[in-house]
Amino acid sequence: MNISPSTSNTSSAWLSARNLTRRFGALAAVSDVNLDLHGDQIHAVIGTNGAGKSTLINLLSGELPASAGQVMLDGRDITRWSQPRRAQAGLGRSYQRNNIFLPLSVRENCRLSAQIHHQKPWCVWESAQHCRWSTQRADEAMERAGLSAMADHPAASLSHGQKRQLEVAMCLATQPRVLLLDEPLAGMGPEESQRMLNLLRELRSGHAILLVEHDMDAVFAVADRITVMVNGSVLASGCPEDVRANSDVQAAYLGEH
């Protein structure tokens, strides 16, 4: 059974990729990928190491330029936009490895993220710590990520799972509509993983979420759609039930024959 790489309505997608390709010399790390992210949905991307998942996120977020293809955000062609411009337009991402400021408090990490997104260079006389707008965004992000009780704790004192929550909170502080989350459950135990899954379910409302994850139980528990990548290309894409039943996916990724 073949599943079309993209069966959804592009015009209603919040973020779309069409024939997205990234080459490193003769190697095509991502090749002709089609993808649609819709609001109020979690779209998981799975694949073995080297399948091109993180490169795909880097292309969508603007960290890497595309060799070919197109990226659309809310119907606008953002293929040539820089990462900061994409972030300003509502595209947020977290990283595979923690990208936080360990000596600073949880609140300061979130506030700095908000300030970077909403810079006010004309207010040279105003202390950054007294910016009410960024402080409010930080407080809202911490509350949504379940970190309000840790607001004044140094980020270095957080558990691994809480640091991953902080990554998400820092992303939320920029007020994105589209979230690109690169392995947010990496290294977590069962309890921490469950907290993150609950957070993802809550964030589904009002966001379009791209989730790259290796934990198959988590993926099938939370995803509305799943795209499977192999060697930089899309092998299959569809609802979890169809992907699970796909014989090519079973052979290439799930280890079944």
N, C-alpha and C positions, 0 to 999 in steps of 0.2 A: 504494500500500500504506500503510495507516494503522497506526501503532504506538500502542498504548494508553499514555497518560501514566504509568500505574503498573500494572504487571502482576505485581509481587512481593507477597509475603505481608507485610502490614503488621505482624502480630503478632511476626514474627521480626526486624523492622528495628530497628536500634539508634537511628536518628534518622529521623523521618517528618515530612513537611509535608502538610497536607490543606487544599486550597482557600486556600492562603496568598496574601494580598493586601496590597499597600502602595500607598496612594494619596497623591499630593502634589497637593492641590487636585483638579482634574479629570483629572490624569494618573495612570494606573495603571502605576507602574513595575514592579510584579509583580502578576499577575492570576491567581487561582485555580490556583496551582501545586501539583501533587501530586508528592511525591518520597519515595523510600525509600532509606536508606543501610543496607547490611548489613555485618556484620563480615567481615573478610578480603577486602574488595572495594574497588576504586577506582572511584568513580562520577564521571565527568567531566561538567561542564556547559559547553556551548559556545554561541556566538552572537556576532553582530556587536556592535560598540560600541553601548551603549544598549539592549541586549536585556534587561537586568535581572539579570545574573549577580552583580555585586557587591552589589546591593541584596538579592538572595536570601540571600547569605552573611550580610549584616548582620542580616537578619531571623532567620535560624537561630541566629546567635551571640548575639542579644539586643541588638545595638547600636541597632537600630531596632525600635520597636513595630509589630506587625502591625495593619493596618486591619481585617482580617478573616482568618478561617481559624485553623488550629491547628498547633502544633509539639509533637511527642512525642519524648521521650528515654527509651529503655528502657521504653516503655509509660506513662510519666508525662507528663501535660500540663504543659509548661513555657512555654506561650505567654506568660504574664504574668511569667515569671521575669526578673530582671535579668541582665545579662551576667556579673557576678561569680558569681552563684549558678549559672548554667549552667556556668561554668568549673569551679567547685567540684564539680559533678556529673559532670565528665569530658568537657566539650566545649571543644576547643582550636581556635585559628585563627591563621593567619598573614595578613599584609596584602599588598596589591598593591605598596605602597611599603615600603621598609625601615623598621622600627619598632624600632630598636636604639639602645643608648646608646654612641655612638661613642668617647667618651674611656675607657670602661671595658673591661676585658679580656673575652675571650670567656667565660671561666669566670664572671666577675662578672655578665655579662648573663644567663647561664643560671641562676645562683644566685638572682638577684633575682626571676626569673620563678617559680622554685620557691617562694621565700619568700612571694611575693604569694599563691600558691595555698594555702600551708600556714602561715598566720600563727599566731604564738604570742605574743599581746599580754601574757600573764601573765609571760613571761620577760624582764622589763624589764632585768634585770641581765646578761643574756647578750649579748655582742657578736654582731651579725648575721653578721659574717665567720667566727665560730666555730660557727655552726650546722651540726652534722655532717649532719643530715638533708638540708638544702638543698644542701650541698656535694656530698653523694653523688648526689643527683638531678641536679645540674649535670654531674658527671663522667659519669654514665650517659648523659645526653642528648648530651653532646659526643661520646662514643664512638660512639653510634649514628648521629649525623649526620656522622661522619668528621672531627671537628674537634679531637680530643684533642691533636694535635701543636701546635695553635694556641692552646691554653688560656690562656696568659699573654700573648698578643699583644693589643694594643688593637684593638677592633673596627674602628676607623678604618683600620687597616693592612690589612684583609682585601680581597681582590678582590671584585668584584661578586657572582660566583657563591658565594664563601664567605660573604658577608653574607646571601645568600638561605638558605644552609645554616644559618647562625646563627639566622635567623628560625624555621626549623623546629626547631632544637635548643631554642630558648627555649620553643617550644610544647610540645615533648616533656617538658621539665623540669616541667611542670604535671601530668604523668601522665594525659593525656587518653585516652579510648577512641575518641572521634570527632574527626577532624581536618578542619577546613575550610581549604583552602589556596587562596588567591587569587593566581593567576598566579605560582607559584613559579619558573617558568623565564623570566620576563620579563627581557629584556636580556642573556641569556646567549649565549655562543658555543657551538659544537657540543660541545666537550670538557666544559664546565661543565654543559651541558644533559644530557649522558649521565650525569654523576655524580649529578645530581638525579634523573633517571629511575631509576637504580640504587637510590638511597635510597628513592624512593617504592615500588619493588617490594619492598624489604626491610620497609618500614613497613606494607605491606598486611597482613602477618600480625599479628593482634592488634588491628587498628584497622579502623574504617569511615572511609573517606576520601572527602571531596567535593573534587574538583579542578576549579577554574575555570582554563581555559588557552586561549590563542589558537593555540598551535603544534599544528596538526592532526596532523602526523607523530607528535609526542609523545603526543597524546591517543589515537590509534588504536593506538599501540605499547603503552600501559600500562593503558588503561581496561578494566574488566570490563563496565561499562554506561555509556551516554552519554545525556544529556538535552540536547536542542536547544531553545533559547529564541529567540523572535522577538517583539519588541515587548512584553516582559514576560510572555508566555505560553509554555507548553510546546507546541512543534510536534510533537515525537516523542521517544520514550524507549525504549531497548532495548539489545540487545547491539551491539557495534561493527559487525558485518556487516550487521545489519538497518538500522541508522541510515545506513550508507554507501549502501545500496541504495535508501533511501527517496527517491522522486521529489520530494516536497515539500522535503526537506532539501537535495537536490541543487540545486533551483531557488533556495531561499531563502538557503542558506549556503555550500554547496560550489561554487556558481557553475556548475553543470552543468544541462543542459536535456534 
